Amino acid sequence: MSIWLDNLMKPSPTNAPPAPGEQRRNDLWVAGLILFSLVLGFGIRNQVYSASKSVEINPDLPKLAYPVGWMAQKSDSAAFAAFNPGSSSTFDTEVAVNTRPQRDGETLDLARADRGIKQATALPGYRELDSQAMRVYRNSPALVTTYAYIADPTLDAGAMGLPVVVQAQDIIFARNGQVTVVTVAADAAAWDEEQRDFQIIFNSLKLEPAPEGLAPADQASTPGAPRATTPAAEATPTGSFSSDQADATPEEGGN
Amino acid sequence: MQATASNAADASAIERSARNRSSFWQSSIWALVGLLVFVGIFNLLLPNMGANLNDAGLIVLGFLMSLTPALLWLVIFYRVDSREPEPKRLVATVFIVGMLLTVALFYPIGVLLFQLDTWLYESWWSLLLGGILVVGALSMGIVYLTVRFVLAGNPEFDERIDGILYAVAAGLGIATIANFMYVLQHGGVDLGIGSIRMVTTTLGFASFSGVLGYFIGQARFERTPAYYLPLGVAISATLVGIYEFVLDQTGGGFGDSAWRDLLVAIFFTLVILGFLAWLIQRSNEETLRVSQLNAAGDAWEPLAAATAQDENSEQPAGGAA
């Protein structure tokens, strides 16, 4: 400690002033240190952006990742749900996962139509905006439906406030005889700024555009998979899909 | 004959660079008291001053308040340090260049490129590491750039303590812009809590810039190893990060916690100013001792910091062989 302080107090054993070259060297070292710090800082930023937890929804599916700052919550209507407590809106940005057995002969388009009808009756001001053919987990066809509705989170909490226009996306895919719907939703005004968090979820699904020329109607469910054959097999408490995996347990994950 | 005159001039410059200026530290303490009075006015004497102002009025008043802590510090400094004050224009230039560089560098890099507000407060480790590596490094880089290049070769920078003084002026420029941005982002400011937050920011940047200023002052007047100035930047940047982290962990800047933040800021400022005062006094003593030793043809050896007086009395010529 004493030597350290001595060096701080008197870095040179003489009083000779620094040469111009030494001052330039000092400037370069300082510039180098600051650049190095900023590069490390950029790494920290990316680390924060990609920090995630993961949850197993179904033994047949890879784990779903969601942002580390989000909180999992129990839900009667979903196999898994989590929300962002730091959302800028009164409507907390959220993700929900629903699964149900796939019906005999059911295509993704049929599943989407079925869900759309039920959402239209359950959600005020429901409006479908877009639907695109995509792929998940490298080779499973999926449909991504974008829609909007009106939510009243402050009223639900017992307070008075303006309703919120919510934008949401359903990623619908069928795998191993199960139809899975991953829904992300946020205040429409905050939709763009939430994309970074959504990307963590999408990346864990390996969501990517479908090969060109593959229309949604062509994307049948996985052939040969076991199917539910009776309506009784489809428990639908509030939405289209059952919560037969409601005991999904989140766990801390890496990036 | 010429060489003798040159040596005498060198010795005189060295002695001048190593003068102790107690008025500097007195003015710093008075500036601290002035800032507390500023907080007291808006919180105790005129707590409802902004009650009847609309948003535009609050923004205008907020801007004026943003400038006040820095100006208060500089004016008090001038009044108290009147024996040999630095040129007003030079101090003002450093302050303004500090502000301009903050606008030109900190906001494009920190806010637009790094998007600090989207990740810095996500977790304790992101706040601590981001505070050091991005906020601290950027702000102290700006202080270094300002002092180094506004004062490059300027004969007014003739004492080691000037490094601290000018670095504090640059730090006040950064704090002023930070306060401006705070007012803008909040569409005006609650005058009570806002004044505390502004003083907290000002004290932090002034203190940590002072730490870097110490290193700049040393490097200006003597040869330093390659790591010396980067070490100064690293220490001051680390202090910035720790300061932000401690403030966040002890409260968050609203309500009662704002007062707690102020206490933390005062504590940091007093500790850092006290340490700097001690450090620069010892540094000046060592410089003068080396000067005398060189005149006598002796070599220099460092004294142990804590027992300098004792060793002085035991070893003739300060430990020289």
Interface residues (C-beta under 8 A of the other chain):
Chain A: S2 I3 L5 D6 L8 M9 K10 P11 S12 P13 T14 N15 A16 P17 P18 A19 E22 Q23 R25 N26 D27 W29 V30 A31 G32 L33 I34 S37 L38 L40 G41 F42 I44 R45 Q47 V48 Y49 A51 V68 G69 E193 R196
Chain B: I14 I109 F114 Q115 T118 W119 E122 S123 S126 L129 G130 I132 L133 V134 G136 A137 L138 M140 G141 Y144 R148 Q218 A219 R220 F221 E222 R223 T224 P225 A226 Y227 Y228 L229 P230 V233 A234 A237 L279 R282 S283 E286 T287 V290 S291 N294 A299 W300 E301 P302 L303 A304 A305 A306
